[in-house]
Amino acid sequence: MIAGEPDSRFMQLAEFYQSLQALGAKSAHVDRILRAWLQAKPLDAGTRRQASENFLPLAVREALPELTANLGKLARVIAEHPGEDGARLLVALADGQTVESVLLPRGGVCISSQIGCAVGCTFCMTGKQGLLRQVSSAEMIAQVVLARQRRAVRRVVFMGMGEPSHNLDQVLEAINLLGTAGGIGHKNLVFSTVGDLRVFERLPQQRVIPALAISLHSTDAGLRRHLLPNADNATASLDYRRPSVAALTAMARHLHDRGIRTTVRNSVGQDVDGGCGQLRARHLDGSVAPPRQRRGVLVQCVGEPNS
């Protein structure tokens, strides 16, 4: 095994498919089991018309406990921090690395696509870590499954740790499955990026085309290069602070008066340090976040789905 490579049989979805096929599962059997997993149901869950024992081959049924255990090793919650408008989950992967997921209002979940990030945004705790490794499509889906074990999920946003465009093949594989077997509407899947050109080339070619959110951070090119050296969160160890609600509202009004469509949306997770990377950083250094009760808002760019 390569150093740093996760210790799990099903790191890649292809390995999961191959294990089922080796047991005699046909495409229809694989699809049934995959749908059950993505919807956080037991792998032997049947339908109202057909029980699993009347559909799945015996060898597959006998192997389901082991398959379930292996899928469970992909990701597990080791800390859960509830907030007034959501909850942040610290998720351990099979190799001991950790990522963050956030339960959002109205059935949403924000998931991570990388451990660390190479973009190096100066205001981002994840960016300080550098890129440690990619998160596989199976691990991304496992984050959604963990969320669905806690509540219904109707929307998945790839806005957690990492830059999705730098792990494009794995992210697109996860999006395709979530938009098909996972039963999530295509526009309720949100791909967030700093603007890698490959995204604009690849997304129109996909079977499942998600909504696209672009992180500008500044319309001034020089300032943007400073903020995103390799391409607004407030963190305890960085020198950036979120603008006041009054300042953001004034900015939105200024744009609106000049004919620019602008919306202001709630920024969830402020009371539990919702900026991605902060929970993982505290876990690594053993610190505890100070309790805070505050709410903020974000100016939403045109093209970002209303949430």
N, C-alpha and C positions, 0 to 999 in steps of 0.2 A: 504494500500500500504506500502511496506517495505521502510524504510528510504533510500533515495538514489536511489530508483528504478525509472526508467524513466516513465514519465507520457505520455504514448502513447498506443493506442489500439493495434498497430501492431508491438510491439517490437519483437515478434517472428513470423516468417513466417507462422507457423502453425495457428496462430490467424487470419492472413489474409485469408488463405485457408478456415478456418471454417466460417468466415463471408460470403464469397462468396457461400459456400455450403449451408449455412442457407437461402440464397436467391434463392436457386434452381439451382445454377450453377453446371454443370457437369465438368468432368476433362478437356474436350476440351475447355470449356468456361474459366476455371481457367488458363489454359495454354495460351490462347489468351491474357488475361488481364495481366498475369505475363510477357509475352514477351513484351507487349506494355510498361509496367512500366520500365523494365530493359533496354529498348532501348530509354527511355526518350520520348516516344510518349504519346499522350492522351490515357487514358484507353479504350476509345471507338473507337480507331483506328481499322479500318477494313483492309481487304486485297484488292488487285486489283480485285479479283474475287467475294468478298463477303463483303458487308457493315455490320457494327456491328448490325444495326437494323434487319437484316435478319438472325442473328446468335445468339446474346445474348438474354437471357430471359428478358422480360419486367421488372421484379423486379430488376434484376441486372443492367439494363440500368438506371433505376430510382435512384439506389443507387450509381452510379458512381461518382457524384460530392462529396458525403460524403467520399467515399473510397479514392478519389484523395486527399481530404483535410487531411485525416488521414495519408496517406503515406507522404504527404508534411511535416507533423510535425516531421517525423523521423529525418530529418537533413535539415539545411538551412545555407547558407553562410552568415557570419556576417562580414567578412573582406576578401578582395582579394588583394594579393600583386604580381603584375606582375613583371617578371624578363626578362632578355634578352634571356633566354633559357627555360622558363617555368613560372609557376605561382603557388604561394602557397595560399591555401584556408584555412581560419579558419572557422570551421564548428561547429555550435551549435546543440546539440542534444535536444531531447524533455525535458530532465530534467535540461537543462541549462549547462551541462558539455560540454566541447569543445574538438574537435580532429582536426588534420591537414590532409589535402590532398594536393598532389602536382601534377600539370599538367606537364607532362614530354614531351620531344620532340618526334616526330614521333608517335603521338597518344597514348601515355602512361599516366597512372595515378597511383600514389602511394597512398595507403589508410591505415588507422589506424585500428588496431584490438583490442586495449585495450586503456583505459584511464589511463595513467600512465603505469608503468612496474615494475615487481618484480625482474628482472634480476640485476638491479642496476649497469649497466656499468658506470665506473667512468668518462667517457668522454661524457655521454649522458644526455641532459637536462631532457628528459622524465624519465630516471632512477632515477633522484633526487627526483621525485615526489612520488615514490612508486606506487603500484597498487591501483587505486581507484575503478574501476569496469571493467567488460568485455563489449566489444562492441558486440551487437547482429549481427547475419547474415543480418538481415533486415537493420540495420544501416550501415553495410559495403556496401551493395548494394546501399543504398541511397547515399553514397559518390560517387559511380560510376555514378549514375543517375545525380547528380549535375554536375559532369565533362562532361557527355554527353550532358547536356543542354547548355554547352559552346562550345563543339567541338566534333568531332568524337573520339571515344576511341576504340582502337584495342588491347590494352595491359594493364593488371592490375597487379601491383606488391604489395604484402603485406609486405611492408618495412617501413610503417609509424610508428606511436606511438604503442608501445607494442611488445610483443613477441608472434607471431602467434601460436606457439606450446603450449602456456599456455592457449589458448582459442580454442583448436583444433576442437571441434565439430562444433562450430559456423563458424569458418574459412572454414572448409571443406564443410559445407552446402552452404556458399556463393560461393566458388569456383565451386561447382557442378552446381549451377544455372547460374553463369556467363559463364561457358563452354557449357551450353546447351541453355536455353532460352535467355541468354545474347549474344549469337553468337560470343563469343571470343574463338580463337583457344587455345587448351589446353596448348601448350607450350608458349603461350603469357600470361599465368597466372603464376605468380612467387611467390613461397612460400619461404620467407626468415626466417632463424632460426639460433640461436646460436648453435644448434646441439642436441636438445632434442631427445632422442632415440625413443620416441613414434612416431615421424614424420616418421622415416624410416620404422616403422611397419605398419602405417596406410596408407600412400600414395599409396603403390602398390595395396591396396585393393579398391581404389576409382574408380568410373566410369569415373571421370575426373581427370587425373593425371597431376598436374602442373609441371613446371620446378622448380628445387630446388636450392636455393642459400644459402650457409652456410657462416656465418660471423665468420671468424677465428680471425682476428685482430692481432694475433701473433701465430707463430709456437712454441714459447717457452712456455711450460706448466705453469711454474711459473708466467711468465708475464701475460699470458692469465687469470689466476686465479685472478691476481691483477686487471686487466682491467675489467673483467666480474665476479665479486665476487659471483654472484648468477647464474651462468650458467653452416674513421677518420674525427669525426666532430670537427670543431673549433667553440667554443661558447664564448660569452663575459664574462660569469661568471665562466667558468671552465678553468683549466690550460693546456689544450691540444690545439695544433695548427697543422694545416695540413702541411705535408711536402711540400717542394717546387716542382714545376714541374720538375726541373732538377734532384732532388733526386729520384723522382718516376720513371722518365725515365731511370735513371742509374740502379735502382733496376730491372726494367723490362728487360733491356739489359743484366744484370748480370744473371738473370734466363734463359733468352733465349739462351745465349751462353752455358749454361750447359744442354740444351735439355729440359727445362721445358716450356711448352706452356703458355705464359703469354700475356695478352692484357691490354692495358690502355684505359680507356674510360672516356668521359667527365663526370664530376660531376656537375649536374645541380643545379640551385638555389643558387649558391654562393653569388650572388649579392643581394639576399633577405633573407640571413641567412637560407639556405635550410636545415640545420640539424634538424631533427624532434624533436619537443618539444620546440623549441625556440620561435616560433610564439605564441604558447599557453602561455608560461611563460611570454612573454611580455604583452600579453592580461591580464593576471591575476595581474601583478604588475603595469600595466599602463604605462610601458616604451615604447619607440619608438626605433626601430633599426636604427643605423647610416647608411646613404647611403653609399654603397660600390659598386665598379665596379671591380670585379675580377673574374677569372675563375680558376678552379682547375681540377685535374684529380684523378682518383682512380685506383689503381692496381686491376684488376679483377681476382678473384680466379677461378681456373679451376672448371667447373661445374656451374658457374653463367652465365646466358644467356647473349650474347652480346647485348647491348642496346645502 
